[in-house]
Amino acid sequence: MRARLSIAGLALALAGGGSDSDGAPAGFATDQRIVYSDGLHNENTEMIRLHGRILLAFRGGEVGQVGSARARIKVFESRDRGRTFALLSEVNASNLAGDRDIRDPKLLAMDGKLFLYAISRLPSVHYRDLGGQAWTVRAESADGGHTWTPPVRTYQDVDASGRETSWAFWRYTQRPYTQAGKHRRTLFATGYQDGDVAVGLFASDDGITWEKRSTIIASYNDVPSETELQFFGHNHDTAVALVRLDNQDILADGQTAICTSHDPFTTWECGRRIGQRLDGPTWILRRAHGRARSFVFARKHLPCTFKRTAIYELRGDLTDPAAPIEVCEIQELESSGDTAYTSLAPLSRHRSLLAWYSSPVDQELPWFQGISSPSEIWLADVDFGRTPARCVHPPPERGCEPPALPEEPRAFDVSGAHLLTLAPVIWPAKTLSFRADAQVHGTSLELSLQPLDAGTKLPVGAPWTATAAISADGRFTADFGTRQVPAAAYPLLNDPFLTVNEFVLTGVTTSSDGFCGSVAGYAQVFGTAPSDRTRLEGSTFGAARIIGDALPSPVTACPLP
């Protein structure tokens, strides 16, 4: 018996799941509801309309975003315009060597075939996709998605030195055009290279055999990856690509590059940038009266590594490299934590069904925690006929503000040994522990922080030392400079190259037995590039006196007022 999902019933799972976000234009994206939830991490949505049916695909079967052979692409079918869905089929990578993961499905109907493309990587964590050995794989269905051929690698590339390069295809876009009086159609795809160092353009006449046409952008520091693609002009001879750039730091806003090219699409101009990094995007073109309007459904970045799914309109001539582009934020959707990777399926001339995924919206999870937590698949109804005329610009980028320090009447003598616990902004529950030896000499505070093994709480690595002035009300700012973080002290990253830089503790003594405050600086994963670091602002710490042999209960922040 096939599992059938009732959207209306599941929508009751979360309070507020069926209402519009505050400030949203009336009637643009409505009836937000959960369509699938099973306690696992579900992500990466894709939809296609096939005559009277809508297929919804997404990655499921895993407890988090980290890849493993447990992952599979779930394909659901709706025959009632998205009101209910039934599980139709599943596709996994079990036939591929190496216990490979599968993710980022894309559905395409071409020449009477239904293709399911996906990205497959080796299991484990791959920073910047390094070591993932990405394959773009293809499965085919001859019965509308009920059954699929086992996925096979659809593109393989060897560079001039004989080294194989790994490309993950992201967006598939057909280009209809006329050549020598004949109507033709070529399928193009954008793909990004392992290491997130380059984005390429690939072409196929049949969806099976591919050739690399050009490099759209190549830059280590820009960290280019997921790229949307559209064609413009009477003969669709101008290509525009929107390229995700993680080019500020790992969890900062980043940017999007606007790249343009002309037939035969062998060279690209990528000089324009917009100040929003559009992750997991879907770019929809709406053409009417000789005018094209561009809507992008993507991840939005908030301070302190919080995320949302949002809807944007890009106004201006995207085909002209000299034309300014205005970014308008239309609506923020119900979402939190790990979210976005959107998709749409048309319902009528002006209406579409929108899908995305999100961590539970009744929690405000940092993104890094969200990728290891359950997530659900959401739907909403989009009415493009209700697009607002007024442009509301996204709010300016803001840093993560530290919490205010408590007001204390005097400085306390905190000399002695303490357990100092640091709660990183990326995942406050995954703490970093130190033995903090403090010595107060009049208006001077000497601190020695000995990193502790996360499991045994035994010393690991060299101590960090700093001397700071302490004010009459117990406030201090201790600058530790650049320090190595032992991998055993923070196994969540397990990074032998991890350092903290410009590392500053700003705090206050709250009693003779403790002190607390906030953290500034940045963590460098490796190298020196800004794109390989993440800011520490928003992290907090607390210190509790050690009495006897047993460690005290950890304190991670100042007490609330």
Legacy VTK file of the C-alpha trace (Angstrom):
# vtk DataFile Version 3.0
C-alpha trace
ASCII
DATASET POLYDATA
POINTS 561 float
0.000 0.000 0.000
1.412 3.371 -0.979
1.978 5.942 1.741
-0.238 8.965 1.188
0.526 12.348 2.714
-2.180 14.812 3.688
-0.786 18.306 3.470
-3.580 19.787 5.528
-3.032 17.295 8.332
0.712 17.722 8.468
0.359 21.477 8.427
-0.942 21.253 11.972
2.393 19.849 13.130
3.896 23.276 13.634
2.176 26.315 15.046
2.084 29.108 12.521
2.968 26.827 9.633
-0.099 27.873 7.665
0.238 31.647 7.960
2.265 34.196 6.072
5.385 35.689 7.595
5.047 39.110 9.152
5.240 41.924 6.637
4.715 39.695 3.600
2.697 41.072 0.680
-0.849 39.800 0.921
-1.408 36.779 -1.264
2.035 36.274 -2.850
3.151 33.039 -1.131
0.290 31.595 0.890
-0.849 28.417 2.606
2.615 27.503 3.854
2.483 23.924 5.084
4.597 20.864 5.810
4.199 18.112 3.235
6.707 15.595 4.628
8.281 14.966 8.024
9.749 11.702 9.328
12.225 12.793 12.010
15.162 12.584 9.592
17.000 15.276 7.647
15.066 15.890 4.415
16.451 18.445 1.957
17.163 19.518 -1.640
13.725 19.754 -3.251
12.892 19.434 -6.937
9.551 19.505 -8.785
8.308 18.992 -12.315
4.835 19.105 -13.834
4.033 16.284 -16.235
0.642 16.913 -17.811
-1.823 16.541 -14.912
0.737 15.286 -12.406
3.334 16.996 -10.215
6.419 15.081 -9.144
8.201 16.210 -5.981
11.690 14.833 -5.324
14.012 15.421 -2.392
16.935 13.841 -0.551
15.957 11.795 2.497
16.971 8.791 4.544
19.747 10.535 6.471
20.043 12.074 9.943
21.925 15.097 8.602
23.473 16.776 5.611
26.698 14.745 5.849
26.747 12.189 3.063
26.420 8.424 3.379
25.025 5.468 1.483
21.806 5.700 3.541
20.699 8.718 1.529
18.164 8.316 -1.231
16.084 10.469 -3.547
12.406 10.135 -2.690
9.964 10.821 -5.533
6.360 11.692 -4.665
3.427 12.231 -7.010
0.408 14.532 -6.790
-2.633 14.194 -9.031
-4.634 16.952 -7.326
-2.465 20.043 -7.993
-0.309 19.595 -4.918
-2.977 19.061 -2.270
-1.852 15.491 -1.518
1.199 13.462 -2.500
1.890 9.723 -2.664
5.297 8.065 -2.587
6.049 6.910 -6.111
9.639 5.637 -6.051
13.114 5.983 -4.571
16.572 6.201 -6.125
19.797 5.522 -4.229
23.457 5.154 -5.134
23.888 1.593 -3.857
25.000 0.381 -7.284
27.923 2.829 -7.318
31.275 1.906 -5.797
32.455 3.589 -2.609
29.242 3.734 -0.513
28.377 6.967 -2.256
25.879 9.587 -1.156
23.222 11.038 -3.472
21.722 14.552 -3.300
20.494 17.624 -5.207
18.008 15.909 -7.558
16.926 17.576 -10.780
14.063 16.290 -12.957
13.945 16.867 -16.710
11.607 15.637 -19.449
13.384 15.480 -22.817
12.683 13.580 -26.029
10.064 11.408 -24.391
12.308 10.459 -21.477
12.244 11.486 -17.847
15.722 12.071 -16.459
16.652 12.322 -12.798
20.050 13.940 -12.387
21.797 14.098 -9.019
25.165 14.678 -7.363
26.966 11.741 -5.779
29.981 12.083 -3.476
32.024 9.778 -1.298
30.739 9.542 2.290
31.910 11.789 5.148
32.363 15.541 5.620
33.950 17.445 2.738
34.885 21.044 3.476
34.427 23.007 0.247
33.565 19.609 -1.279
37.275 18.695 -1.195
37.842 14.953 -1.367
34.212 14.290 -2.223
35.070 13.226 -5.778
31.740 14.498 -7.066
30.016 12.602 -9.832
27.017 13.870 -11.732
24.760 10.847 -12.095
21.680 10.147 -14.197
18.758 7.775 -13.807
16.010 7.340 -16.411
12.337 6.473 -16.199
10.153 5.190 -19.013
6.963 5.110 -16.930
6.689 8.620 -15.562
8.795 8.105 -12.450
7.353 4.837 -11.131
10.594 2.968 -11.805
14.139 4.111 -12.564
17.275 2.697 -14.064
20.192 2.525 -11.592
22.046 5.860 -11.574
25.162 6.026 -13.741
27.849 8.644 -14.096
26.836 10.978 -16.890
29.989 13.106 -17.233
33.687 12.495 -16.711
36.470 15.002 -17.311
40.257 14.748 -17.464
42.318 17.935 -17.525
45.390 18.680 -19.641
47.712 17.089 -17.086
45.783 13.826 -17.166
44.166 14.433 -13.783
40.478 13.729 -13.427
38.418 16.725 -12.355
35.163 16.352 -10.458
32.122 18.410 -11.423
28.749 18.577 -9.697
26.032 19.715 -12.125
23.517 22.086 -10.548
21.052 23.634 -13.003
19.788 22.199 -16.315
18.371 24.695 -18.805
17.195 24.053 -22.354
18.025 26.591 -25.043
15.650 26.663 -28.039
17.130 28.461 -31.053
17.156 28.598 -34.830
20.266 27.679 -36.792
20.470 27.621 -40.585
16.698 27.867 -40.716
16.168 24.841 -38.502
14.674 24.800 -35.015
17.073 23.259 -32.531
17.260 22.662 -28.804
20.402 22.171 -26.709
20.455 21.227 -23.060
22.941 23.200 -20.976
24.033 22.620 -17.398
26.070 24.566 -14.896
28.408 22.641 -12.633
30.896 23.456 -9.908
34.246 21.823 -9.278
35.406 20.084 -6.105
37.050 22.678 -3.894
34.416 25.213 -4.986
37.011 26.955 -7.140
35.291 27.086 -10.541
31.920 26.921 -12.282
31.652 25.468 -15.773
29.086 25.400 -18.575
28.282 22.034 -20.130
26.199 21.141 -23.196
24.332 18.067 -24.425
22.085 17.240 -27.367
20.501 14.207 -25.735
20.900 14.656 -21.972
23.259 11.683 -21.858
26.537 12.731 -23.471
28.008 16.017 -22.262
30.870 18.287 -23.250
32.375 21.168 -21.312
31.715 24.363 -23.250
33.471 26.924 -21.046
34.482 28.076 -17.588
32.047 30.685 -16.287
34.117 31.813 -13.308
37.239 30.498 -11.580
38.465 31.928 -8.276
39.560 30.224 -5.066
38.719 33.236 -2.914
35.263 33.730 -4.470
34.241 30.113 -3.676
31.790 29.804 -6.610
29.262 26.963 -6.566
25.506 26.651 -7.257
24.724 28.571 -10.441
21.395 29.421 -12.049
21.191 29.804 -15.849
18.760 31.522 -18.225
18.831 32.504 -21.907
17.647 35.823 -23.331
17.183 37.424 -26.740
15.156 36.642 -29.842
17.283 33.579 -30.568
18.153 32.943 -26.914
21.722 33.834 -27.775
22.582 35.660 -24.533
23.223 33.588 -21.423
23.063 34.949 -17.880
24.323 33.010 -14.872
23.733 33.823 -11.205
26.657 32.347 -9.263
26.649 31.731 -5.521
29.829 33.153 -3.934
30.866 32.207 -0.377
33.544 34.879 -0.668
33.425 36.719 2.659
33.797 34.082 5.309
32.367 30.624 5.737
29.131 31.709 7.426
28.875 35.354 6.320
26.377 36.694 3.797
28.629 36.389 0.741
27.559 37.633 -2.686
26.110 36.547 -6.021
27.986 37.129 -9.272
26.023 38.055 -12.393
27.821 36.593 -15.408
26.924 37.096 -19.069
27.947 35.423 -22.316
26.912 35.287 -25.963
26.584 32.377 -28.359
28.717 30.159 -28.522
29.111 30.842 -24.765
32.857 30.271 -24.600
33.787 33.446 -22.694
32.044 35.148 -19.778
31.917 38.560 -18.126
31.381 38.378 -14.341
32.027 41.905 -13.099
28.711 42.559 -11.378
27.955 41.493 -7.817
24.894 41.747 -5.625
25.203 41.786 -1.851
23.019 38.741 -1.219
24.403 35.203 -1.452
21.615 33.157 -3.008
22.036 29.574 -1.761
20.082 26.624 -3.107
18.304 28.964 -5.523
15.606 28.637 -8.149
15.475 31.425 -10.742
12.099 31.866 -12.428
11.662 34.097 -15.488
8.221 35.604 -16.064
7.851 37.018 -19.577
4.995 39.342 -20.499
4.555 42.234 -22.940
8.147 41.948 -24.128
9.493 42.231 -20.584
11.175 39.607 -18.430
10.914 39.683 -14.647
13.342 37.638 -12.562
12.301 35.964 -9.317
14.766 34.041 -7.162
13.743 31.715 -4.342
16.757 31.103 -2.101
18.336 31.028 1.339
18.580 34.286 3.275
21.370 34.954 5.763
20.739 36.550 9.160
23.221 37.558 11.876
24.667 34.884 14.173
24.481 32.211 11.401
20.676 31.996 11.424
18.957 31.354 8.082
15.614 31.737 6.324
14.113 30.910 2.951
13.111 34.071 1.105
11.733 35.290 -2.214
13.497 38.019 -4.191
13.004 39.914 -7.418
16.019 41.161 -9.382
15.186 44.346 -11.290
17.327 45.745 -14.077
18.853 44.475 -17.316
20.646 41.287 -16.369
21.970 40.883 -19.920
23.901 44.185 -19.883
27.156 43.942 -17.889
27.011 47.692 -17.255
23.405 47.838 -16.022
22.715 48.256 -12.293
20.646 45.570 -10.587
18.177 46.262 -7.790
17.437 43.475 -5.310
13.897 43.465 -3.906
12.909 41.182 -1.047
9.322 40.061 -1.503
8.737 37.652 1.351
10.409 35.604 4.052
8.973 32.106 4.401
8.450 29.865 7.409
11.953 28.492 7.923
14.877 28.173 10.303
18.268 26.547 10.716
19.191 24.612 7.586
16.803 25.670 4.845
16.102 26.642 1.185
17.070 24.519 -1.905
13.815 25.479 -3.499
11.818 24.315 -6.504
8.631 25.331 -8.299
6.013 23.661 -10.485
3.474 25.697 -12.493
-0.204 25.330 -11.626
-1.666 27.920 -13.988
-0.653 31.058 -15.852
0.128 33.035 -12.709
0.248 30.415 -9.960
2.940 27.918 -9.004
3.600 25.404 -6.268
6.744 26.196 -4.261
8.801 23.676 -2.252
11.664 24.144 0.196
13.014 22.446 3.297
13.625 23.708 6.804
14.676 22.764 10.300
11.743 22.920 12.764
10.499 26.504 12.744
9.599 26.472 16.430
13.351 26.491 17.119
15.970 29.075 16.128
18.881 26.812 15.225
22.234 28.045 13.954
22.863 26.719 10.458
25.682 24.366 11.471
23.449 22.731 14.053
20.620 22.614 11.537
22.575 20.495 9.058
22.804 17.752 11.702
19.176 17.995 12.837
15.811 16.843 11.464
14.244 18.911 8.697
10.914 18.873 6.885
9.705 19.524 3.359
7.435 22.552 3.003
5.050 23.760 0.297
3.330 27.057 -0.469
1.158 28.477 -3.237
2.753 31.346 -5.163
0.668 33.889 -7.081
2.904 35.913 -9.400
-0.085 38.099 -10.207
0.302 39.566 -6.718
3.918 40.638 -7.107
4.313 43.941 -5.234
5.053 46.992 -7.352
7.164 48.621 -4.645
10.710 47.372 -4.162
11.667 46.621 -0.568
15.426 46.282 -0.315
16.861 43.542 1.910
18.084 44.858 5.253
21.780 45.778 5.345
24.202 43.133 6.523
24.705 43.185 10.288
27.216 41.471 12.492
26.313 39.268 15.427
25.952 41.593 18.388
27.401 40.340 21.690
25.052 40.175 24.674
25.388 42.981 27.190
27.589 42.287 30.186
25.878 42.335 33.579
26.382 45.423 35.710
28.487 44.647 38.775
29.166 47.040 41.688
32.846 46.106 41.956
35.624 43.854 40.737
35.947 40.447 42.370
39.217 38.657 42.983
38.883 35.580 40.777
42.424 34.324 41.374
42.666 30.548 41.139
41.607 27.712 38.832
38.348 27.752 36.871
36.593 25.679 34.225
36.085 28.079 31.315
33.536 26.891 28.769
33.208 28.583 25.383
29.955 28.256 23.402
30.754 28.888 19.704
28.216 30.863 17.713
28.157 28.142 15.032
26.717 25.606 17.504
26.556 26.769 21.127
25.863 23.291 22.504
29.154 21.964 21.083
31.425 23.669 23.591
35.168 24.148 23.944
36.625 23.665 27.445
39.675 25.202 29.143
41.254 25.149 32.560
41.546 28.878 33.248
44.158 29.887 35.797
43.565 33.496 36.842
45.709 35.822 38.908
44.513 39.287 39.923
47.203 41.805 40.855
45.541 45.112 41.689
44.143 46.358 38.365
45.768 43.580 36.321
44.313 40.185 35.381
46.576 37.391 34.165
44.824 34.540 32.375
46.201 31.183 31.257
43.806 29.029 29.232
44.755 25.366 28.949
42.676 23.595 26.245
41.068 20.374 27.460
40.313 17.206 25.546
36.578 17.281 24.781
36.078 13.743 26.029
38.530 13.189 28.874
38.835 16.831 29.983
42.598 16.296 30.267
45.024 18.991 29.059
45.816 18.934 25.340
48.133 21.305 23.507
49.868 24.408 24.808
48.201 26.946 27.132
47.087 30.360 25.866
48.132 33.347 27.963
47.127 37.008 28.114
47.266 39.919 30.547
44.464 42.466 30.748
43.551 45.517 32.776
40.564 45.009 35.054
38.345 47.976 35.872
36.763 48.941 39.170
33.508 47.262 38.123
35.265 44.044 37.121
35.354 44.443 33.353
38.300 43.294 31.250
39.386 42.680 27.650
41.971 39.923 27.194
43.685 39.655 23.790
45.185 36.221 23.102
46.188 36.907 19.487
46.530 33.802 17.303
46.339 30.360 18.899
46.229 26.753 17.704
43.119 24.757 18.621
43.985 21.078 19.184
41.718 18.767 17.188
40.937 16.779 20.347
39.669 19.941 22.022
37.063 20.519 19.317
36.286 17.182 17.615
33.204 18.604 15.907
35.555 20.037 13.273
38.448 17.616 13.941
40.707 20.034 12.082
44.470 19.813 12.713
44.945 23.228 11.083
42.305 25.105 13.090
43.455 28.372 14.646
41.715 31.249 16.349
42.963 34.689 15.361
42.563 38.132 16.941
41.006 36.086 19.745
39.632 38.398 22.427
37.608 37.671 25.555
35.581 40.633 26.812
34.167 39.872 30.216
33.279 40.787 33.760
33.780 39.185 37.152
30.434 38.191 38.650
31.714 36.822 41.971
34.955 35.562 43.447
34.048 32.197 41.926
33.354 33.161 38.343
33.492 35.466 35.349
31.808 35.497 31.952
31.485 37.426 28.706
31.705 37.345 24.922
34.227 36.337 22.270
35.605 38.188 19.244
37.994 37.242 16.457
37.832 34.555 13.813
38.589 30.872 13.349
40.770 29.940 10.361
40.129 26.478 8.959
43.352 26.430 6.953
45.509 28.819 4.959
44.990 32.548 5.249
42.148 33.325 2.817
39.122 35.184 4.250
36.870 32.608 2.581
38.364 29.909 4.846
37.503 31.603 8.123
34.442 32.259 10.227
33.802 35.088 12.654
33.502 34.271 16.348
31.264 37.198 17.328
28.149 35.849 19.002
30.156 33.230 20.896
30.026 33.449 24.693
31.933 32.024 27.646
31.566 31.422 31.353
34.050 30.394 34.042
33.284 28.552 37.285
35.806 27.960 40.077
37.306 24.474 40.377
37.072 23.194 43.947
38.831 19.916 44.652
39.383 17.274 41.978
35.976 17.375 40.299
35.163 19.886 37.592
32.140 22.134 38.194
29.097 22.200 35.962
29.945 24.174 32.825
28.765 27.768 32.497
28.604 29.063 28.915
27.366 32.640 29.271
26.642 35.439 31.693
23.467 35.113 33.765
20.407 36.767 32.321
19.453 40.070 33.977
LINES 1 562
561 0 1 2 3 4 5 6 7 8 9 10 11 12 13 14 15 16 17 18 19 20 21 22 23 24 25 26 27 28 29 30 31 32 33 34 35 36 37 38 39 40 41 42 43 44 45 46 47 48 49 50 51 52 53 54 55 56 57 58 59 60 61 62 63 64 65 66 67 68 69 70 71 72 73 74 75 76 77 78 79 80 81 82 83 84 85 86 87 88 89 90 91 92 93 94 95 96 97 98 99 100 101 102 103 104 105 106 107 108 109 110 111 112 113 114 115 116 117 118 119 120 121 122 123 124 125 126 127 128 129 130 131 132 133 134 135 136 137 138 139 140 141 142 143 144 145 146 147 148 149 150 151 152 153 154 155 156 157 158 159 160 161 162 163 164 165 166 167 168 169 170 171 172 173 174 175 176 177 178 179 180 181 182 183 184 185 186 187 188 189 190 191 192 193 194 195 196 197 198 199 200 201 202 203 204 205 206 207 208 209 210 211 212 213 214 215 216 217 218 219 220 221 222 223 224 225 226 227 228 229 230 231 232 233 234 235 236 237 238 239 240 241 242 243 244 245 246 247 248 249 250 251 252 253 254 255 256 257 258 259 260 261 262 263 264 265 266 267 268 269 270 271 272 273 274 275 276 277 278 279 280 281 282 283 284 285 286 287 288 289 290 291 292 293 294 295 296 297 298 299 300 301 302 303 304 305 306 307 308 309 310 311 312 313 314 315 316 317 318 319 320 321 322 323 324 325 326 327 328 329 330 331 332 333 334 335 336 337 338 339 340 341 342 343 344 345 346 347 348 349 350 351 352 353 354 355 356 357 358 359 360 361 362 363 364 365 366 367 368 369 370 371 372 373 374 375 376 377 378 379 380 381 382 383 384 385 386 387 388 389 390 391 392 393 394 395 396 397 398 399 400 401 402 403 404 405 406 407 408 409 410 411 412 413 414 415 416 417 418 419 420 421 422 423 424 425 426 427 428 429 430 431 432 433 434 435 436 437 438 439 440 441 442 443 444 445 446 447 448 449 450 451 452 453 454 455 456 457 458 459 460 461 462 463 464 465 466 467 468 469 470 471 472 473 474 475 476 477 478 479 480 481 482 483 484 485 486 487 488 489 490 491 492 493 494 495 496 497 498 499 500 501 502 503 504 505 506 507 508 509 510 511 512 513 514 515 516 517 518 519 520 521 522 523 524 525 526 527 528 529 530 531 532 533 534 535 536 537 538 539 540 541 542 543 544 545 546 547 548 549 550 551 552 553 554 555 556 557 558 559 560
